[in-house]
Structure formats: C-alpha cells, structure tokens
Amino acid sequence: MPQLNADRYVVEIEASTAGLAEILAEHDPSLPIPTCPEWTLRQLVTHVGRTHRWAAEITRTRSDVFIPFRSVPDGKLPDARAEQCAWLRAGVARIVDAVREAGSDLVWSFTGPVPAGARVRARFTLSAADKIEGGVQAVWSVTVECEGEAKPALVAEWITRRHA
C-alpha cells in the first residue's frame, strides 16, 4: 500500500482547517453540526483550534507528560468574530511548525512517547451495541499503532454509554 509523505499530511490538515475557517466566516457560530448533534459550529471550531494548540505545545516543549487542554496558551476562541478565523489558522500553523522543528524527538502521546513526526493510527471496531436502561451501551475493540513499530502501542476494549 502506498504511503503518503509528511508534506501531503500537512497540506491536507491546512486545507481542512482553511475549509473550516471559511465555514465559520460564512455562517452563524450557533449553527448545529449534523455529525456532532450536540455541538455548534463555535464549539467545533474551539475544539479544533484548541486541539491544534494542545498538540503544538506538547511537541514544542517535547513534553513527556500529558498537558491539560485548558492550560495551553491562547486556547480560547476569541469573542470577536473578525479574529476567529485567524485564530483557527494560527493554531494549525503552530502544530505544523512544531512538528517540523521537533523532527524525530520523542513527545508524549496517549500510548507513550513517540517521535514527533510519527504517524499514529487508531482503529475502532464496534463489537456490540446494546440497549440499556435510558440509553445504549457500545463496546469497541481498539487498536492503536505507531508507524515503524513491530507491535501495536495499544490494544483495548472500550465501553461507552450514551443516555437520553
């Protein structure tokens, strides 16, 4: 199977973020997100921008421990609509620059230290979905792999519950 090089990933991440910024510029921030029914456009943009900054901070500092999302500098979406798209684009620039600068230096990940530029892939397979009182329970088989490693970084069963 052919592999995408890192530059291609960067292009796609930047393009996806630019697309989200365009949607933000053209629509009301209270717009519901169909694939995330309880989220608004503002919440999605905040999540994406904060996640970019969070990953950039872990990578920039070569952290070997989890950094809480809310402790990341500039992690709050500006209230001024005129500043929101620039804030979103600045976040993706931070993570791209941090990964390029860090190269193969080890940084924290949910599965343990990984090279900053490594590609980590997770596969989630729904094993079971059952009705429970007031909702549904899903059981997922999860495998997380880090490029170049002989064994998976994580194999787990993940149980989630959603209540109405």
ZAMIMI-532677 format. One record per residue (C-alpha): residue number from 1; x, y, z. Coordinates in nm, 3 decimals. Last residue first. Example, Ala and Ser with C-alpha at 12.3 -4.5 7.8 and 13.67 -1.06 7.14 Angstrom:
// residues 2
{nr = 2 | x = 1.367 | y = -0.106 | z = 0.714}
{nr = 1 | x = 1.230 | y = -0.450 | z = 0.780}
***
This chain:
// residues 164
{nr = 164 | x = -3.103 | y = 1.000 | z = 2.656}
{nr = 163 | x = -2.804 | y = 0.817 | z = 2.797}
{nr = 162 | x = -2.499 | y = 0.720 | z = 2.597}
{nr = 161 | x = -2.264 | y = 0.460 | z = 2.734}
{nr = 160 | x = -1.916 | y = 0.376 | z = 2.615}
{nr = 159 | x = -1.704 | y = 0.066 | z = 2.664}
{nr = 158 | x = -1.355 | y = 0.049 | z = 2.519}
{nr = 157 | x = -1.179 | y = -0.284 | z = 2.472}
{nr = 156 | x = -0.807 | y = -0.242 | z = 2.431}
{nr = 155 | x = -0.498 | y = -0.300 | z = 2.221}
{nr = 154 | x = -0.239 | y = -0.025 | z = 2.249}
{nr = 153 | x = 0.103 | y = 0.056 | z = 2.105}
{nr = 152 | x = 0.062 | y = -0.218 | z = 1.846}
{nr = 151 | x = 0.372 | y = -0.427 | z = 1.782}
{nr = 150 | x = 0.653 | y = -0.401 | z = 1.526}
{nr = 149 | x = 0.677 | y = -0.022 | z = 1.540}
{nr = 148 | x = 0.753 | y = 0.173 | z = 1.222}
{nr = 147 | x = 0.434 | y = 0.378 | z = 1.225}
{nr = 146 | x = 0.266 | y = 0.379 | z = 1.564}
{nr = 145 | x = -0.039 | y = 0.157 | z = 1.603}
{nr = 144 | x = -0.351 | y = 0.192 | z = 1.815}
{nr = 143 | x = -0.601 | y = -0.094 | z = 1.825}
{nr = 142 | x = -0.947 | y = -0.054 | z = 1.976}
{nr = 141 | x = -1.231 | y = -0.307 | z = 2.001}
{nr = 140 | x = -1.544 | y = -0.107 | z = 2.086}
{nr = 139 | x = -1.835 | y = -0.194 | z = 2.313}
{nr = 138 | x = -2.138 | y = 0.030 | z = 2.287}
{nr = 137 | x = -2.401 | y = 0.082 | z = 2.557}
{nr = 136 | x = -2.734 | y = 0.245 | z = 2.476}
{nr = 135 | x = -2.980 | y = 0.464 | z = 2.661}
{nr = 134 | x = -3.227 | y = 0.501 | z = 2.947}
{nr = 133 | x = -3.197 | y = 0.147 | z = 3.081}
{nr = 132 | x = -2.956 | y = -0.028 | z = 2.849}
{nr = 131 | x = -2.993 | y = -0.112 | z = 2.482}
{nr = 130 | x = -2.696 | y = -0.298 | z = 2.345}
{nr = 129 | x = -2.430 | y = -0.228 | z = 2.086}
{nr = 128 | x = -2.151 | y = -0.479 | z = 2.038}
{nr = 127 | x = -1.810 | y = -0.516 | z = 1.877}
{nr = 126 | x = -1.788 | y = -0.177 | z = 1.705}
{nr = 125 | x = -1.443 | y = -0.162 | z = 1.555}
{nr = 124 | x = -1.215 | y = 0.132 | z = 1.632}
{nr = 123 | x = -0.883 | y = 0.155 | z = 1.453}
{nr = 122 | x = -0.624 | y = 0.408 | z = 1.565}
{nr = 121 | x = -0.328 | y = 0.528 | z = 1.362}
{nr = 120 | x = -0.019 | y = 0.713 | z = 1.478}
{nr = 119 | x = 0.205 | y = 0.875 | z = 1.220}
{nr = 118 | x = 0.541 | y = 0.973 | z = 1.356}
{nr = 117 | x = 0.666 | y = 1.332 | z = 1.322}
{nr = 116 | x = 0.703 | y = 1.397 | z = 1.694}
{nr = 115 | x = 0.866 | y = 1.058 | z = 1.758}
{nr = 114 | x = 0.650 | y = 0.869 | z = 2.008}
{nr = 113 | x = 0.642 | y = 0.857 | z = 2.390}
{nr = 112 | x = 0.359 | y = 0.652 | z = 2.539}
{nr = 111 | x = 0.017 | y = 0.540 | z = 2.410}
{nr = 110 | x = -0.178 | y = 0.862 | z = 2.476}
{nr = 109 | x = 0.115 | y = 1.054 | z = 2.333}
{nr = 108 | x = 0.404 | y = 1.246 | z = 2.487}
{nr = 107 | x = 0.695 | y = 1.358 | z = 2.271}
{nr = 106 | x = 1.013 | y = 1.196 | z = 2.141}
{nr = 105 | x = 1.236 | y = 1.392 | z = 1.905}
{nr = 104 | x = 1.201 | y = 1.267 | z = 1.545}
{nr = 103 | x = 1.160 | y = 1.607 | z = 1.382}
{nr = 102 | x = 1.090 | y = 1.858 | z = 1.658}
{nr = 101 | x = 1.108 | y = 2.165 | z = 1.430}
{nr = 100 | x = 0.878 | y = 2.017 | z = 1.163}
{nr = 99 | x = 0.634 | y = 1.901 | z = 1.430}
{nr = 98 | x = 0.630 | y = 2.242 | z = 1.600}
{nr = 97 | x = 0.584 | y = 2.433 | z = 1.272}
{nr = 96 | x = 0.287 | y = 2.218 | z = 1.167}
{nr = 95 | x = 0.135 | y = 2.238 | z = 1.515}
{nr = 94 | x = 0.166 | y = 2.615 | z = 1.535}
{nr = 93 | x = 0.043 | y = 2.678 | z = 1.179}
{nr = 92 | x = -0.273 | y = 2.479 | z = 1.260}
{nr = 91 | x = -0.339 | y = 2.704 | z = 1.557}
{nr = 90 | x = -0.276 | y = 3.026 | z = 1.364}
{nr = 89 | x = -0.544 | y = 2.927 | z = 1.110}
{nr = 88 | x = -0.808 | y = 2.894 | z = 1.385}
{nr = 87 | x = -0.711 | y = 3.225 | z = 1.547}
{nr = 86 | x = -0.719 | y = 3.399 | z = 1.207}
{nr = 85 | x = -1.071 | y = 3.266 | z = 1.151}
{nr = 84 | x = -1.186 | y = 3.387 | z = 1.495}
{nr = 83 | x = -1.047 | y = 3.742 | z = 1.493}
{nr = 82 | x = -1.325 | y = 3.921 | z = 1.300}
{nr = 81 | x = -1.589 | y = 3.734 | z = 1.501}
{nr = 80 | x = -1.465 | y = 3.899 | z = 1.821}
{nr = 79 | x = -1.517 | y = 3.654 | z = 2.109}
{nr = 78 | x = -1.175 | y = 3.500 | z = 2.055}
{nr = 77 | x = -1.160 | y = 3.119 | z = 2.073}
{nr = 76 | x = -0.977 | y = 3.026 | z = 2.391}
{nr = 75 | x = -0.660 | y = 2.816 | z = 2.380}
{nr = 74 | x = -0.418 | y = 3.110 | z = 2.370}
{nr = 73 | x = -0.162 | y = 2.928 | z = 2.587}
{nr = 72 | x = -0.246 | y = 2.566 | z = 2.674}
{nr = 71 | x = -0.357 | y = 2.514 | z = 3.033}
{nr = 70 | x = -0.717 | y = 2.431 | z = 2.934}
{nr = 69 | x = -0.613 | y = 2.124 | z = 2.738}
{nr = 68 | x = -0.421 | y = 1.970 | z = 3.028}
{nr = 67 | x = -0.065 | y = 1.873 | z = 2.929}
{nr = 66 | x = 0.002 | y = 1.498 | z = 2.944}
{nr = 65 | x = 0.362 | y = 1.411 | z = 3.021}
{nr = 64 | x = 0.682 | y = 1.362 | z = 2.818}
{nr = 63 | x = 0.673 | y = 1.716 | z = 2.686}
{nr = 62 | x = 0.900 | y = 1.798 | z = 2.393}
{nr = 61 | x = 0.814 | y = 2.166 | z = 2.465}
{nr = 60 | x = 0.717 | y = 2.236 | z = 2.104}
{nr = 59 | x = 0.551 | y = 1.895 | z = 2.063}
{nr = 58 | x = 0.328 | y = 1.910 | z = 2.369}
{nr = 57 | x = 0.251 | y = 2.276 | z = 2.296}
{nr = 56 | x = 0.173 | y = 2.202 | z = 1.930}
{nr = 55 | x = -0.062 | y = 1.918 | z = 2.025}
{nr = 54 | x = -0.251 | y = 2.150 | z = 2.262}
{nr = 53 | x = -0.254 | y = 2.436 | z = 2.012}
{nr = 52 | x = -0.401 | y = 2.213 | z = 1.738}
{nr = 51 | x = -0.650 | y = 2.071 | z = 1.989}
{nr = 50 | x = -0.755 | y = 2.422 | z = 2.098}
{nr = 49 | x = -0.821 | y = 2.525 | z = 1.738}
{nr = 48 | x = -1.017 | y = 2.206 | z = 1.660}
{nr = 47 | x = -1.225 | y = 2.216 | z = 1.980}
{nr = 46 | x = -1.296 | y = 2.589 | z = 1.953}
{nr = 45 | x = -1.401 | y = 2.547 | z = 1.589}
{nr = 44 | x = -1.633 | y = 2.260 | z = 1.685}
{nr = 43 | x = -1.783 | y = 2.453 | z = 1.977}
{nr = 42 | x = -1.843 | y = 2.761 | z = 1.761}
{nr = 41 | x = -2.002 | y = 2.549 | z = 1.486}
{nr = 40 | x = -2.243 | y = 2.410 | z = 1.743}
{nr = 39 | x = -2.226 | y = 2.072 | z = 1.909}
{nr = 38 | x = -2.497 | y = 1.839 | z = 2.045}
{nr = 37 | x = -2.561 | y = 1.673 | z = 1.710}
{nr = 36 | x = -2.196 | y = 1.607 | z = 1.625}
{nr = 35 | x = -2.230 | y = 1.480 | z = 1.266}
{nr = 34 | x = -2.503 | y = 1.736 | z = 1.192}
{nr = 33 | x = -2.311 | y = 2.033 | z = 1.343}
{nr = 32 | x = -2.564 | y = 2.290 | z = 1.465}
{nr = 31 | x = -2.508 | y = 2.653 | z = 1.352}
{nr = 30 | x = -2.462 | y = 2.871 | z = 1.663}
{nr = 29 | x = -2.147 | y = 3.023 | z = 1.510}
{nr = 28 | x = -2.363 | y = 3.178 | z = 1.235}
{nr = 27 | x = -2.220 | y = 3.101 | z = 0.895}
{nr = 26 | x = -1.990 | y = 3.243 | z = 0.626}
{nr = 25 | x = -1.670 | y = 3.313 | z = 0.819}
{nr = 24 | x = -1.702 | y = 2.990 | z = 1.018}
{nr = 23 | x = -1.749 | y = 2.787 | z = 0.700}
{nr = 22 | x = -1.439 | y = 2.951 | z = 0.554}
{nr = 21 | x = -1.241 | y = 2.875 | z = 0.871}
{nr = 20 | x = -1.349 | y = 2.510 | z = 0.849}
{nr = 19 | x = -1.222 | y = 2.496 | z = 0.492}
{nr = 18 | x = -0.892 | y = 2.654 | z = 0.597}
{nr = 17 | x = -0.860 | y = 2.388 | z = 0.868}
{nr = 16 | x = -0.920 | y = 2.111 | z = 0.617}
{nr = 15 | x = -0.670 | y = 2.265 | z = 0.376}
{nr = 14 | x = -0.401 | y = 2.300 | z = 0.645}
{nr = 13 | x = -0.451 | y = 1.941 | z = 0.759}
{nr = 12 | x = -0.445 | y = 1.817 | z = 0.398}
{nr = 11 | x = -0.130 | y = 2.008 | z = 0.304}
{nr = 10 | x = 0.044 | y = 1.892 | z = 0.622}
{nr = 9 | x = -0.049 | y = 1.530 | z = 0.550}
{nr = 8 | x = 0.095 | y = 1.564 | z = 0.199}
{nr = 7 | x = 0.418 | y = 1.708 | z = 0.343}
{nr = 6 | x = 0.450 | y = 1.406 | z = 0.574}
{nr = 5 | x = 0.458 | y = 1.158 | z = 0.287}
{nr = 4 | x = 0.157 | y = 0.947 | z = 0.197}
{nr = 3 | x = 0.228 | y = 0.576 | z = 0.192}
{nr = 2 | x = 0.150 | y = 0.338 | z = -0.095}
{nr = 1 | x = 0.000 | y = 0.000 | z = 0.000}
***
